[in-house]
Amino acid sequence: MGQPRTRIGHKLILSFVLLVMVVVGMSGWVLFELTRRSLEWQMRIHLVSVAKLVSTSLSGDVLRYLRPGREHSNLYRTLMGKLQRAEQGVGARHVFVFDRQHRSLLDTDGLMPIGREYPKLLFDRRELERVWSGHTAYSVLFFDDDDVPYMTGYAPIFAGGEVVAAVGVEIGAAFMDTIRVFGRSVLVFAGLGALLTVVVAWLLARTLTRPIQKLVRAAREIGLGHLNQEV
């Protein structure tokens, strides 16, 4: 008697667990994706707003006076001071200004002299096409050598109605920490849900298989000739 009951119970438990786990898993994944996309979109809006704010503080006509070797000029120091204050004010990790040939004009890291080309801008060619046409843009999510996530916002700098340079603002993507914590919470919730589902399914299987077991026992007794067996 125990074997049929065991088979039926196992099938009920497995079916119920699979159904609930599919529903919980899909719901968790959808919620995770919606949260990630929402936070990333907010980050993009913040990036382009900050980049545009920084670009309005710089004059394209003045930037034209920056030439290789003029890193010790008063003009360069003044512009660098303004850019560094902007970097601190917006909480950026790096702010840099470059011309249409991707050559450095100003760089808060102090590692790029005037005229040196930024190799990393090759990865954002499509985004920079928007900038050279007069619009703001943002990069995809990148990770630096220390595995720290960041994104870059770009804004054009005008001179006489023409885009002569652009500013890039790198800001750490702090929302990724939130996403990681949220992802772990979803996994914990899914694990607890699976455990609870197994317990509920086991109790449900016991409840459903008891009448079946009684029916099988009664049928067997009747087959043996015990016609007074209660069904």
MDAnalysis code that builds the backbone (N, CA, C; Angstrom):
import MDAnalysis as mda
import numpy as np

u = mda.Universe.empty(693, n_residues=231, atom_resindex=np.repeat(np.arange(231), 3), trajectory=True)
u.add_TopologyAttr("name", ["N", "CA", "C"] * 231)
u.add_TopologyAttr("resid", np.arange(1, 232))
u.add_TopologyAttr("resname", ["MET", "GLY", "GLN", "PRO", "ARG", "THR", "ARG", "ILE", "GLY", "HIS", "LYS", "LEU", "ILE", "LEU", "SER", "PHE", "VAL", "LEU", "LEU", "VAL", "MET", "VAL", "VAL", "VAL", "GLY", "MET", "SER", "GLY", "TRP", "VAL", "LEU", "PHE", "GLU", "LEU", "THR", "ARG", "ARG", "SER", "LEU", "GLU", "TRP", "GLN", "MET", "ARG", "ILE", "HIS", "LEU", "VAL", "SER", "VAL", "ALA", "LYS", "LEU", "VAL", "SER", "THR", "SER", "LEU", "SER", "GLY", "ASP", "VAL", "LEU", "ARG", "TYR", "LEU", "ARG", "PRO", "GLY", "ARG", "GLU", "HIS", "SER", "ASN", "LEU", "TYR", "ARG", "THR", "LEU", "MET", "GLY", "LYS", "LEU", "GLN", "ARG", "ALA", "GLU", "GLN", "GLY", "VAL", "GLY", "ALA", "ARG", "HIS", "VAL", "PHE", "VAL", "PHE", "ASP", "ARG", "GLN", "HIS", "ARG", "SER", "LEU", "LEU", "ASP", "THR", "ASP", "GLY", "LEU", "MET", "PRO", "ILE", "GLY", "ARG", "GLU", "TYR", "PRO", "LYS", "LEU", "LEU", "PHE", "ASP", "ARG", "ARG", "GLU", "LEU", "GLU", "ARG", "VAL", "TRP", "SER", "GLY", "HIS", "THR", "ALA", "TYR", "SER", "VAL", "LEU", "PHE", "PHE", "ASP", "ASP", "ASP", "ASP", "VAL", "PRO", "TYR", "MET", "THR", "GLY", "TYR", "ALA", "PRO", "ILE", "PHE", "ALA", "GLY", "GLY", "GLU", "VAL", "VAL", "ALA", "ALA", "VAL", "GLY", "VAL", "GLU", "ILE", "GLY", "ALA", "ALA", "PHE", "MET", "ASP", "THR", "ILE", "ARG", "VAL", "PHE", "GLY", "ARG", "SER", "VAL", "LEU", "VAL", "PHE", "ALA", "GLY", "LEU", "GLY", "ALA", "LEU", "LEU", "THR", "VAL", "VAL", "VAL", "ALA", "TRP", "LEU", "LEU", "ALA", "ARG", "THR", "LEU", "THR", "ARG", "PRO", "ILE", "GLN", "LYS", "LEU", "VAL", "ARG", "ALA", "ALA", "ARG", "GLU", "ILE", "GLY", "LEU", "GLY", "HIS", "LEU", "ASN", "GLN", "GLU", "VAL"])
u.atoms.positions = np.array([
    [0.807, -1.205, 0.000],
    [0.000, 0.000, 0.000],
    [0.846, 1.262, 0.000],
    [1.994, 1.164, 0.655],
    [2.799, 2.369, 0.815],
    [3.412, 2.852, -0.478],
    [3.697, 1.916, -1.432],
    [4.406, 2.307, -2.647],
    [3.566, 3.190, -3.560],
    [2.265, 2.794, -3.871],
    [1.446, 3.684, -4.684],
    [1.262, 5.036, -4.039],
    [1.054, 5.017, -2.735],
    [0.874, 6.286, -2.028],
    [2.121, 7.149, -2.143],
    [3.280, 6.493, -2.004],
    [4.536, 7.239, -2.089],
    [4.716, 7.858, -3.468],
    [4.386, 7.064, -4.521],
    [4.540, 7.579, -5.884],
    [3.619, 8.767, -6.121],
    [2.359, 8.624, -5.703],
    [1.402, 9.719, -5.877],
    [1.843, 10.947, -5.098],
    [2.292, 10.721, -3.858],
    [2.746, 11.846, -3.031],
    [3.925, 12.568, -3.645],
    [4.879, 11.786, -4.160],
    [6.050, 12.407, -4.778],
    [5.664, 13.223, -6.008],
    [4.739, 12.699, -6.807],
    [4.309, 13.427, -8.003],
    [3.609, 14.729, -7.637],
    [2.766, 14.658, -6.620],
    [2.075, 15.868, -6.176],
    [3.058, 16.911, -5.653],
    [4.002, 16.457, -4.837],
    [5.000, 17.384, -4.291],
    [5.816, 18.011, -5.408],
    [6.292, 17.176, -6.337],
    [7.125, 17.678, -7.426],
    [6.371, 18.668, -8.299],
    [5.127, 18.339, -8.650],
    [4.328, 19.226, -9.504],
    [4.069, 20.562, -8.823],
    [3.707, 20.505, -7.547],
    [3.403, 21.730, -6.812],
    [4.644, 22.596, -6.643],
    [5.764, 21.965, -6.298],
    [7.014, 22.706, -6.106],
    [7.464, 23.353, -7.411],
    [7.407, 22.611, -8.513],
    [7.822, 23.160, -9.805],
    [6.951, 24.347, -10.201],
    [5.648, 24.218, -10.015],
    [4.736, 25.305, -10.374],
    [5.034, 26.565, -9.574],
    [5.145, 26.400, -8.261],
    [5.391, 27.565, -7.402],
    [6.759, 28.179, -7.685],
    [7.785, 27.348, -7.903],
    [9.123, 27.871, -8.144],
    [9.203, 28.621, -9.467],
    [8.483, 28.138, -10.474],
    [8.452, 28.862, -11.751],
    [7.814, 30.235, -11.563],
    [6.697, 30.272, -10.837],
    [6.011, 31.542, -10.593],
    [6.884, 32.487, -9.770],
    [7.471, 31.965, -8.689],
    [8.329, 32.792, -7.828],
    [9.575, 33.247, -8.577],
    [10.188, 32.327, -9.336],
    [11.396, 32.673, -10.079],
    [11.146, 33.740, -11.124],
    [10.069, 33.588, -11.891],
    [9.745, 34.577, -12.920],
    [9.400, 35.925, -12.300],
    [8.641, 35.897, -11.206],
    [8.276, 37.148, -10.528],
    [9.514, 37.853, -9.992],
    [10.424, 37.083, -9.380],
    [11.657, 37.669, -8.856],
    [12.520, 38.253, -9.950],
    [12.627, 37.541, -11.072],
    [13.446, 38.031, -12.187],
    [12.869, 39.308, -12.773],
    [11.548, 39.337, -12.972],
    [10.898, 40.538, -13.519],
    [11.091, 41.718, -12.575],
    [10.888, 41.501, -11.280],
    [11.063, 42.570, -10.295],
    [12.501, 43.062, -10.276],
    [13.462, 42.128, -10.353],
    [14.877, 42.487, -10.361],
    [15.218, 43.337, -11.583],
    [14.752, 42.921, -12.752],
    [15.039, 43.652, -13.990],
    [14.403, 45.036, -13.982],
    [13.164, 45.128, -13.522],
    [12.494, 46.427, -13.464],
    [13.226, 47.376, -12.524],
    [13.673, 46.855, -11.389],
    [14.411, 47.686, -10.429],
    [15.743, 48.138, -11.013],
    [16.463, 47.221, -11.645],
    [17.767, 47.555, -12.238],
    [17.624, 48.610, -13.331],
    [16.650, 48.426, -14.198],
    [16.464, 49.377, -15.294],
    [16.033, 50.743, -14.784],
    [15.191, 50.751, -13.751],
    [14.744, 52.023, -13.182],
    [15.913, 52.790, -12.567],
    [16.759, 52.092, -11.788],
    [17.909, 52.744, -11.166],
    [18.920, 53.196, -12.213],
    [19.122, 52.380, -13.248],
    [20.069, 52.754, -14.299],
    [19.561, 53.967, -15.076],
    [18.260, 54.032, -15.310],
    [17.691, 55.179, -16.014],
    [17.847, 56.455, -15.183],
    [17.613, 56.363, -13.890],
    [17.807, 57.525, -13.022],
    [19.264, 57.975, -13.039],
    [20.184, 57.003, -13.079],
    [21.606, 57.319, -13.145],
    [21.930, 58.059, -14.435],
    [21.361, 57.632, -15.541],
    [21.615, 58.279, -16.825],
    [21.129, 59.721, -16.830],
    [19.922, 59.924, -16.293],
    [19.376, 61.278, -16.223],
    [20.276, 62.168, -15.371],
    [20.733, 61.630, -14.243],
    [21.623, 62.394, -13.364],
    [22.939, 62.725, -14.068],
    [23.474, 61.759, -14.798],
    [24.750, 61.952, -15.498],
    [24.683, 63.092, -16.501],
    [23.697, 63.045, -17.387],
    [23.624, 64.066, -18.435],
    [23.310, 65.436, -17.842],
    [22.551, 65.463, -16.750],
    [22.265, 66.745, -16.094],
    [23.538, 67.357, -15.524],
    [24.360, 66.521, -14.884],
    [25.620, 67.003, -14.314],
    [26.574, 67.443, -15.419],
    [26.680, 66.637, -16.484],
    [27.573, 66.988, -17.591],
    [27.154, 68.311, -18.228],
    [25.856, 68.497, -18.406],
    [25.364, 69.746, -18.992],
    [25.648, 70.928, -18.075],
    [25.499, 70.721, -16.769],
    [25.784, 71.785, -15.805],
    [27.250, 72.198, -15.867],
    [28.150, 71.217, -15.932],
    [29.585, 71.521, -16.000],
    [29.926, 72.215, -17.312],
    [29.316, 71.784, -18.404],
    [29.637, 72.368, -19.717],
    [29.249, 73.839, -19.799],
    [28.175, 74.226, -19.096],
    [27.740, 75.624, -19.147],
    [28.711, 76.559, -18.430],
    [29.575, 75.994, -17.599],
    [30.548, 76.830, -16.880],
    [31.838, 77.030, -17.672],
    [31.929, 76.414, -18.848],
    [33.135, 76.511, -19.668],
    [32.821, 77.204, -20.987],
    [33.713, 78.071, -21.409],
    [33.544, 78.805, -22.662],
    [34.360, 78.153, -23.770],
    [33.683, 77.835, -24.863],
    [34.386, 77.255, -25.998],
    [35.411, 78.201, -26.591],
    [35.115, 79.499, -26.575],
    [36.066, 80.488, -27.106],
    [37.346, 80.515, -26.278],
    [37.211, 80.366, -24.970],
    [38.386, 80.371, -24.096],
    [39.190, 79.086, -24.268],
    [38.503, 77.964, -24.420],
    [39.198, 76.681, -24.566],
    [40.091, 76.645, -25.801],
    [39.782, 77.448, -26.801],
    [40.586, 77.470, -28.024],
    [42.006, 77.975, -27.772],
    [42.203, 78.659, -26.655],
    [43.542, 79.181, -26.344],
    [44.442, 78.123, -25.702],
    [43.862, 76.981, -25.358],
    [44.675, 75.930, -24.743],
    [45.450, 75.174, -25.813],
    [46.757, 75.175, -25.669],
    [47.643, 74.508, -26.619],
    [48.611, 73.616, -25.846],
    [49.139, 72.572, -26.489],
    [50.132, 71.723, -25.817],
    [51.287, 72.540, -25.252],
    [51.662, 72.249, -24.015],
    [52.751, 72.964, -23.363],
    [52.301, 74.120, -22.501],
    [51.010, 74.440, -22.511],
    [50.512, 75.581, -21.736],
    [49.896, 75.139, -20.401],
    [50.328, 73.996, -19.912],
    [49.789, 73.491, -18.646],
    [50.173, 74.349, -17.442],
    [51.170, 75.199, -17.589],
    [51.603, 76.047, -16.468],
    [51.098, 77.479, -16.598],
    [50.256, 77.734, -17.564],
    [49.729, 79.087, -17.753],
    [48.642, 79.389, -16.727],
    [48.415, 80.682, -16.499],
    [47.371, 81.101, -15.565],
    [45.990, 80.654, -16.043],
    [45.782, 80.713, -17.356],
    [44.495, 80.304, -17.905],
    [44.218, 78.831, -17.602],
    [45.211, 77.995, -17.818],
    [45.042, 76.556, -17.577],
    [44.765, 76.293, -16.100],
    [45.516, 76.943, -15.222],
    [45.319, 76.729, -13.785],
    [43.939, 77.208, -13.344],
    [43.488, 78.329, -13.915],
    [42.164, 78.846, -13.569],
    [41.062, 77.882, -13.994],
    [41.164, 77.395, -15.216],
    [40.159, 76.461, -15.721],
    [40.196, 75.134, -14.969],
    [41.403, 74.679, -14.631],
    [41.519, 73.435, -13.876],
    [40.903, 73.578, -12.488],
    [41.132, 74.722, -11.855],
    [40.541, 74.964, -10.544],
    [39.025, 74.948, -10.612],
    [38.478, 75.555, -11.658],
    [37.027, 75.559, -11.833],
    [36.497, 74.139, -12.040],
    [37.220, 73.360, -12.839],
    [36.786, 71.995, -13.130],
    [36.879, 71.098, -11.889],
    [37.930, 71.282, -11.104],
    [38.093, 70.477, -9.893],
    [37.030, 70.813, -8.847],
    [36.657, 72.086, -8.770],
    [35.581, 72.465, -7.851],
    [34.255, 71.857, -8.303],
    [34.049, 71.844, -9.606],
    [32.830, 71.226, -10.140],
    [32.822, 69.729, -9.854],
    [33.979, 69.094, -9.981],
    [34.093, 67.658, -9.707],
    [33.714, 67.353, -8.264],
    [34.228, 68.137, -7.348],
    [33.914, 67.931, -5.934],
    [32.451, 68.243, -5.643],
    [31.942, 69.285, -6.304],
    [30.569, 69.703, -6.054],
    [29.530, 68.676, -6.475],
    [29.788, 67.978, -7.572],
    [28.812, 67.002, -8.078],
    [29.122, 65.581, -7.627],
    [30.251, 65.402, -6.932],
    [30.611, 64.073, -6.457],
    [31.091, 63.138, -7.544],
    [31.740, 63.705, -8.573],
    [32.240, 62.882, -9.678],
    [33.595, 62.286, -9.328],
    [33.961, 61.224, -10.005],
    [35.271, 60.603, -9.801],
    [36.288, 61.114, -10.806],
    [35.796, 61.709, -11.907],
    [36.705, 62.194, -12.950],
    [35.926, 63.124, -13.885],
    [36.512, 64.276, -14.171],
    [35.932, 65.213, -15.136],
    [37.024, 65.585, -16.127],
    [36.699, 65.565, -17.402],
    [37.703, 65.884, -18.418],
    [37.047, 66.581, -19.603],
    [37.841, 67.410, -20.273],
    [37.378, 68.167, -21.437],
    [38.271, 67.805, -22.613],
    [37.675, 67.628, -23.790],
    [38.438, 67.205, -24.964],
    [37.847, 67.843, -26.224],
    [38.664, 67.894, -27.275],
    [38.203, 68.497, -28.527],
    [37.596, 67.433, -29.443],
    [37.286, 67.831, -30.664],
    [36.611, 66.925, -31.595],
    [37.511, 65.789, -32.072],
    [38.805, 65.926, -31.875],
    [39.755, 64.854, -32.225],
    [40.075, 63.970, -31.016],
    [39.275, 64.115, -29.974],
    [39.428, 63.326, -28.738],
    [40.730, 63.651, -28.003],
    [41.249, 64.864, -28.216],
    [42.485, 65.266, -27.550],
    [42.162, 66.040, -26.278],
    [42.935, 65.769, -25.247],
    [42.684, 66.367, -23.938],
    [42.910, 67.873, -23.947],
    [42.012, 68.578, -23.257],
    [42.174, 70.011, -23.013],
    [42.312, 70.274, -21.514],
    [41.476, 69.620, -20.736],
    [41.516, 69.732, -19.276],
    [41.215, 68.357, -18.689],
    [41.876, 68.036, -17.590],
    [41.673, 66.726, -16.974],
    [41.945, 66.825, -15.481],
    [40.932, 66.529, -14.670],
    [41.089, 66.690, -13.222],
    [42.059, 65.683, -12.619],
    [42.320, 64.577, -13.311],
    [43.294, 63.607, -12.807],
    [44.721, 64.121, -12.937],
    [44.938, 65.074, -13.831],
    [46.276, 65.613, -14.047],
    [47.216, 64.671, -14.768],
    [46.670, 63.610, -15.357],
    [47.511, 62.611, -16.027],
    [47.536, 62.783, -17.541],
    [46.653, 63.635, -18.055],
    [46.560, 63.826, -19.501],
    [46.923, 65.260, -19.860],
    [48.111, 65.492, -20.409],
    [48.484, 66.843, -20.823],
    [47.655, 67.301, -22.018],
    [47.684, 68.579, -22.273],
    [46.934, 69.129, -23.406],
    [47.422, 68.487, -24.708],
    [46.469, 68.053, -25.510],
    [46.806, 67.499, -26.821],
    [46.922, 65.988, -26.876],
    [46.970, 65.321, -25.725],
    [47.079, 63.857, -25.750],
    [45.690, 63.249, -25.976],
    [45.647, 62.239, -26.823],
    [44.367, 61.637, -27.196],
    [43.893, 60.644, -26.136],
    [42.572, 60.623, -25.926],
    [41.954, 59.678, -24.990],
    [41.599, 58.386, -25.730],
    [42.335, 57.300, -25.505],
    [41.990, 56.034, -26.179],
    [40.610, 55.512, -25.779],
    [40.206, 55.775, -24.545],
    [38.944, 55.215, -24.052],
    [37.730, 55.769, -24.779],
    [37.884, 56.936, -25.415],
    [36.749, 57.529, -26.114],
    [36.363, 56.749, -27.364],
    [37.259, 55.891, -27.819],
    [36.937, 55.052, -28.979],
    [35.762, 54.123, -28.674],
    [35.598, 53.776, -27.394],
    [34.499, 52.893, -27.010],
    [33.156, 53.614, -27.014],
    [33.192, 54.951, -27.002],
    [31.961, 55.744, -26.945],
    [31.752, 56.550, -28.222],
    [32.197, 56.028, -29.348],
    [32.081, 56.772, -30.602],
    [30.628, 57.089, -30.950],
    [29.756, 56.130, -30.758],
    [28.349, 56.365, -31.091],
    [27.746, 57.441, -30.201],
    [28.075, 57.403, -28.913],
    [27.565, 58.421, -27.992],
    [28.112, 59.804, -28.351],
    [29.386, 59.854, -28.742],
    [29.999, 61.146, -29.060],
    [29.466, 61.734, -30.358],
    [28.945, 60.905, -31.244],
    [28.305, 61.437, -32.449],
    [27.125, 62.323, -32.071],
    [26.399, 61.926, -31.042],
    [25.302, 62.759, -30.542],
    [25.824, 64.055, -29.947],
    [26.942, 63.957, -29.241],
    [27.513, 65.151, -28.612],
    [27.950, 66.153, -29.672],
    [28.629, 65.686, -30.721],
    [29.103, 66.600, -31.766],
    [27.946, 67.201, -32.557],
    [26.771, 66.589, -32.461],
    [25.595, 67.176, -33.111],
    [24.822, 68.094, -32.166],
    [25.376, 68.294, -30.961],
    [24.804, 69.272, -30.041],
    [23.931, 68.714, -28.941],
    [23.964, 67.401, -28.723],
    [23.116, 66.778, -27.704],
    [23.964, 66.167, -26.586],
    [23.322, 65.964, -25.449],
    [23.990, 65.244, -24.366],
    [23.918, 63.742, -24.642],
    [24.777, 62.987, -23.980],
    [24.802, 61.531, -24.161],
    [25.378, 60.886, -22.909],
    [25.227, 59.579, -22.829],
    [25.772, 58.828, -21.699],
    [26.312, 57.504, -22.209],
    [27.294, 56.987, -21.497],
    [27.919, 55.723, -21.896],
    [27.181, 54.544, -21.283],
    [27.572, 53.365, -21.704],
    [27.087, 52.152, -21.049],
    [27.845, 51.990, -19.731],
    [27.454, 51.011, -18.961],
    [28.114, 50.758, -17.679],
    [29.467, 50.091, -17.906],
    [30.518, 50.658, -17.304],
    [31.862, 50.093, -17.384],
    [32.339, 49.716, -15.980],
    [33.379, 48.875, -15.939],
    [34.040, 48.517, -14.680],
    [35.524, 48.824, -14.824],
    [36.094, 49.515, -13.824],
    [37.511, 49.850, -13.895],
    [38.365, 48.660, -13.450],
    [39.672, 48.888, -13.323],
    [40.595, 47.803, -12.964],
    [40.326, 47.227, -11.578],
    [39.693, 48.029, -10.717],
    [39.345, 47.562, -9.371],
    [37.930, 46.998, -9.306],
    [37.323, 46.778, -10.479],
    [35.974, 46.220, -10.577],
    [34.923, 47.153, -9.977],
    [35.205, 48.457, -10.028],
    [34.248, 49.452, -9.550],
    [33.422, 49.933, -10.744],
    [32.094, 49.854, -10.675],
    [31.262, 50.268, -11.806],
    [31.172, 51.792, -11.917],
    [31.116, 52.277, -13.133],
    [30.953, 53.714, -13.363],
    [30.323, 53.945, -14.730],
    [29.767, 55.128, -14.895],
    [29.211, 55.549, -16.176],
    [29.703, 56.960, -16.466],
    [29.673, 57.339, -17.728],
    [30.157, 58.655, -18.133],
    [29.055, 59.414, -18.854],
    [28.863, 60.656, -18.445],
    [27.926, 61.537, -19.135],
    [28.691, 62.552, -19.959],
    [28.177, 62.879, -21.131],
    [28.846, 63.816, -22.036],
    [27.918, 64.976, -22.367],
    [28.524, 66.163, -22.526],
    [27.765, 67.343, -22.935],
    [28.641, 68.202, -23.846],
    [28.054, 68.817, -24.863],
    [28.835, 69.641, -25.795],
    [29.188, 71.001, -25.207],
    [30.277, 71.568, -25.700],
    [30.689, 72.929, -25.347],
    [30.702, 73.740, -26.640],
    [29.976, 74.849, -26.642],
    [29.781, 75.623, -27.865],
    [30.679, 76.858, -27.913],
    [30.939, 77.287, -29.137],
    [31.618, 78.561, -29.394],
    [31.017, 79.123, -30.676],
    [30.256, 80.217, -30.543],
    [29.617, 80.798, -31.712],
    [28.622, 79.870, -32.380],
    [27.900, 79.092, -31.587],
    [26.915, 78.178, -32.133],
    [27.476, 76.879, -32.668],
    [28.781, 76.690, -32.572],
    [29.437, 75.479, -33.070],
    [29.989, 74.672, -31.899],
    [29.869, 73.358, -31.987],
    [30.420, 72.488, -30.946],
    [31.920, 72.350, -31.181],
    [32.713, 72.886, -30.260],
    [34.171, 72.857, -30.420],
    [34.838, 71.877, -29.459],
    [34.128, 71.486, -28.428],
    [34.700, 70.571, -27.431],
    [33.563, 69.890, -26.683],
    [33.929, 69.014, -25.791],
    [32.928, 68.310, -24.983],
    [33.507, 68.040, -23.605],
    [32.618, 67.877, -22.647],
    [33.038, 67.539, -21.295],
    [32.513, 66.142, -20.962],
    [33.358, 65.363, -20.312],
    [32.959, 64.041, -19.843],
    [32.989, 64.009, -18.328],
    [31.948, 63.469, -17.739],
    [31.845, 63.385, -16.278],
    [31.638, 61.924, -15.894],
    [32.612, 61.354, -15.204],
    [32.502, 59.969, -14.739],
    [32.002, 59.957, -13.295],
    [30.971, 59.189, -13.070],
    [30.405, 59.056, -11.726],
    [30.254, 57.572, -11.412],
    [30.668, 57.184, -10.221],
    [30.525, 55.792, -9.811],
    [29.065, 55.379, -9.772],
    [28.789, 54.203, -10.309],
    [27.408, 53.702, -10.359],
    [27.061, 53.035, -9.030],
    [26.752, 53.860, -8.045],
    [26.461, 53.332, -6.705],
    [25.224, 52.449, -6.695],
    [24.355, 52.631, -7.701],
    [23.141, 51.825, -7.718],
    [23.439, 50.336, -7.892],
    [24.657, 50.016, -8.392],
    [25.006, 48.608, -8.564],
    [25.090, 47.893, -7.221],
    [25.533, 48.622, -6.177],
    [25.554, 48.027, -4.836],
    [24.133, 47.703, -4.377],
    [23.218, 48.626, -4.673],
    [21.815, 48.390, -4.330],
    [21.271, 47.184, -5.075],
    [21.653, 47.075, -6.362],
    [21.192, 45.953, -7.180],
    [21.720, 44.634, -6.626],
    [23.000, 44.620, -6.223],
    [23.578, 43.385, -5.683],
    [22.851, 42.948, -4.410],
    [22.610, 43.918, -3.510],
    [21.902, 43.605, -2.265],
    [20.493, 43.109, -2.576],
    [19.846, 43.787, -3.515],
    [18.490, 43.390, -3.884],
    [18.481, 41.992, -4.508],
    [19.487, 41.716, -5.351],
    [19.588, 40.397, -5.979],
    [19.759, 39.293, -4.949],
    [20.607, 39.551, -3.943],
    [20.783, 38.558, -2.874],
    [19.484, 38.353, -2.096],
    [18.752, 39.446, -1.887],
    [17.478, 39.335, -1.168],
    [16.481, 38.491, -1.957],
    [16.487, 38.678, -3.285],
    [15.592, 37.881, -4.133],
    [15.945, 36.401, -4.045],
    [17.255, 36.088, -4.047],
    [17.685, 34.691, -3.948],
    [17.297, 34.080, -2.605],
    [17.480, 34.857, -1.528],
    [17.090, 34.367, -0.197],
    [15.586, 34.119, -0.152],
    [14.835, 35.067, -0.704],
    [13.379, 34.915, -0.741],
    [12.986, 33.673, -1.538],
    [13.663, 33.451, -2.674],
    [13.362, 32.272, -3.495],
    [13.691, 30.985, -2.746],
    [14.820, 30.982, -2.013],
    [15.197, 29.803, -1.239],
    [14.196, 29.494, -0.140],
    [13.791, 30.535, 0.590],
    [12.789, 30.336, 1.642],
    [11.456, 29.901, 1.044],
    [11.138, 30.490, -0.121],
    [9.901, 30.102, -0.798],
    [9.918, 28.643, -1.205],
    [11.091, 28.181, -1.685],
    [11.214, 26.773, -2.085],
    [11.033, 25.850, -0.887],
    [11.661, 26.220, 0.237],
    [11.540, 25.398, 1.443],
    [10.098, 25.347, 1.933],
    [9.456, 26.513, 1.960],
    [8.063, 26.564, 2.403],
    [7.159, 25.782, 1.456],
    [7.475, 25.867, 0.168],
    [6.674, 25.150, -0.832],
    [6.762, 23.647, -0.635],
    [7.965, 23.150, -0.349],
    [8.143, 21.714, -0.116],
    [7.328, 21.259, 1.091],
    [7.359, 22.057, 2.162],
    [6.607, 21.694, 3.372],
    [5.111, 21.672, 3.086],
    [4.625, 22.727, 2.419],
    [3.192, 22.797, 2.104],
    [2.788, 21.662, 1.172],
    [3.637, 21.392, 0.173],
    [3.331, 20.316, -0.779],
    [3.293, 18.960, -0.078],
    [4.201, 18.755, 0.864],
    [4.228, 17.486, 1.600],
    [2.953, 17.308, 2.422],
    [2.544, 18.381, 3.104],
    [1.307, 18.320, 3.892],
    [0.099, 18.109, 2.989],
    [0.107, 18.797, 1.851],
    [-1.003, 18.649, 0.909],
    [-1.062, 17.232, 0.347],
    [0.116, 16.683, 0.034],
    [0.163, 15.319, -0.507],
    [-0.364, 14.313, 0.509],
    [0.002, 14.490, 1.780],
    [-0.488, 13.585, 2.831],
    [-2.009, 13.675, 2.943],
    [-2.529, 14.894, 2.848],
    [-3.974, 15.085, 2.962],
    [-4.722, 14.423, 1.809],
    [-4.160, 14.520, 0.610],
    [-4.834, 13.986, -0.570],
    [-4.660, 12.482, -0.723],
    [-3.539, 11.963, -0.288],
    [-3.278, 10.530, -0.509],
    [-3.927, 9.634, 0.538],
    [-4.280, 10.171, 1.691],
    [-4.944, 9.342, 2.708],
    [-6.263, 8.758, 2.183],
    [-7.176, 9.582, 1.620],
    [-8.417, 9.000, 1.078],
    [-8.157, 7.988, -0.026],
    [-7.138, 8.253, -0.848],
    [-6.813, 7.318, -1.929],
    [-6.356, 5.985, -1.349],
    [-5.546, 6.061, -0.306],
    [-5.066, 4.830, 0.339],
    [-6.232, 4.033, 0.922],
    [-7.186, 4.732, 1.548],
    [-8.351, 4.050, 2.112],
    [-9.181, 3.403, 1.011],
    [-9.319, 4.124, -0.117],
    [-10.094, 3.584, -1.229],
    [-9.436, 2.336, -1.807],
    [-8.127, 2.358, -1.947],
    [-7.394, 1.196, -2.466],
    [-7.529, 0.015, -1.514],
    [-7.434, 0.281, -0.212],
    [-7.552, -0.792, 0.780],
    [-8.956, -1.408, 0.743],
    [-9.971, -0.520, 0.622],
    [-11.348, -1.018, 0.579],
    [-11.590, -1.854, -0.668],
    [-11.056, -1.414, -1.799],
    [-11.232, -2.163, -3.049],
    [-10.577, -3.533, -2.952],
    [-9.452, -3.588, -2.312],
    [-8.763, -4.873, -2.160],
    [-9.565, -5.816, -1.271],
    [-10.123, -5.276, -0.198],
    [-10.926, -6.104, 0.705],
    [-12.156, -6.644, -0.013],
    [-12.771, -5.788, -0.824],
    [-13.948, -6.231, -1.582],
    [-13.557, -7.318, -2.567],
    [-12.373, -7.149, -3.177],
    [-11.891, -8.157, -4.116],
    [-11.636, -9.488, -3.443],
    [-11.354, -9.461, -2.167],
    [-11.127, -10.700, -1.415],
    [-12.435, -11.317, -0.923],
    [-13.536, -10.637, -1.230],
    [-14.839, -11.199, -0.856],
    [-15.456, -10.582, 0.366],
    [-14.786, -9.612, 0.951],
    [-15.341, -8.943, 2.131],
    [-16.273, -7.830, 1.661],
    [-17.497, -8.217, 1.303],
    [-18.418, -7.266, 0.683],
    [-18.984, -6.252, 1.664],
    [-18.814, -6.497, 2.921],
    [-19.311, -5.542, 3.910],
    [-18.299, -4.434, 4.213],
    [-17.226, -4.403, 3.419],
    [-16.181, -3.389, 3.626],
    [-16.731, -2.005, 3.281],
    [-16.545, -1.056, 4.179],
    [-17.008, 0.319, 3.952],
    [-16.059, 1.039, 2.996],
    [-16.636, 1.717, 2.009],
    [-15.828, 2.450, 1.013],
    [-15.891, 3.936, 1.330],
])
